[in-house]
């Protein structure tokens, strides 16, 4: 499987998190569509089926990631 460059993954994570905040504040359909697009791209880039798994996988591919990092992401 091809691996996305860590800089690309970092950018996608930051964009998704920013859009998630905007969605909570605004709730507009335009923000939701952009958020869905970034989520889809993250899923494709990581080979994940849902955004939660994609975010975990993307964070694991960033420099300095540790195997136990995903335990902090589970709610």
ZIHUDA-V368390 format. One record per run of one state. SS is the DSSP state (H for helix, E for strand, L for the rest). FROM is the first residue (numbers start at 0). TO is the last residue. If there is no record, write none. Layout:
ss: <SS/SS>
from: <FROM/FROM>
to: <TO/TO>
This chain:
ss: <L/H/L/H/L/H/L/H/L>
from: <0/5/25/28/46/50/60/66/72>
to: <4/24/27/45/49/59/65/71/74>
